[in-house]
């Protein structure tokens, strides 16, 4: 029902900023809870941030809290992840995910609850 395309990754020095985008197809974007996940080489995929379909509720992993901001523009069918004060340990492939829900305030943080996934975009933070 929805196709996701992540973009905006790149190489940045520690302390720098980067904004990731996730473009979704269709006209039902506002009915999907969304999330960002990341996976570093040799490590399991981990939760980064999530936002409700209505955009009014968010949740962050402790490792990024205070540095990253998740947001969405339902009119543009786009999810964002603003990444500030980047650290080398933030280096990973970042993927966006979506799951349909009738609850506009629901924040989904569990990887197995997501149905649709983007291909991911590489973020590399140098020291």
Secondary structure as the mmCIF struct_conf table of DSSP 4:
data_model
#
loop_
_struct_conf.conf_type_id
_struct_conf.id
_struct_conf.beg_label_comp_id
_struct_conf.beg_label_asym_id
_struct_conf.beg_label_seq_id
_struct_conf.end_label_comp_id
_struct_conf.end_label_asym_id
_struct_conf.end_label_seq_id
STRN STRN1 UNK A 4 UNK A 7
STRN STRN2 UNK A 11 UNK A 13
TURN_TY1_P TURN_TY1_P1 UNK A 14 UNK A 15
STRN STRN3 UNK A 18 UNK A 24
BEND BEND1 UNK A 26 UNK A 27
HELX_RH_3T_P HELX_RH_3T_P1 UNK A 29 UNK A 31
STRN STRN4 UNK A 32 UNK A 39
TURN_TY1_P TURN_TY1_P2 UNK A 41 UNK A 42
BEND BEND2 UNK A 43 UNK A 43
STRN STRN5 UNK A 46 UNK A 51
TURN_TY1_P TURN_TY1_P3 UNK A 53 UNK A 54
BEND BEND3 UNK A 55 UNK A 56
STRN STRN6 UNK A 58 UNK A 60
TURN_TY1_P TURN_TY1_P4 UNK A 62 UNK A 67
STRN STRN7 UNK A 68 UNK A 73
HELX_RH_3T_P HELX_RH_3T_P2 UNK A 74 UNK A 76
TURN_TY1_P TURN_TY1_P5 UNK A 77 UNK A 77
STRN STRN8 UNK A 78 UNK A 83
BEND BEND4 UNK A 85 UNK A 85
HELX_RH_3T_P HELX_RH_3T_P3 UNK A 88 UNK A 90
STRN STRN9 UNK A 92 UNK A 100
BEND BEND5 UNK A 102 UNK A 102
TURN_TY1_P TURN_TY1_P6 UNK A 104 UNK A 105
HELX_RH_3T_P HELX_RH_3T_P4 UNK A 111 UNK A 113
STRN STRN10 UNK A 116 UNK A 117
STRN STRN11 UNK A 121 UNK A 126
#
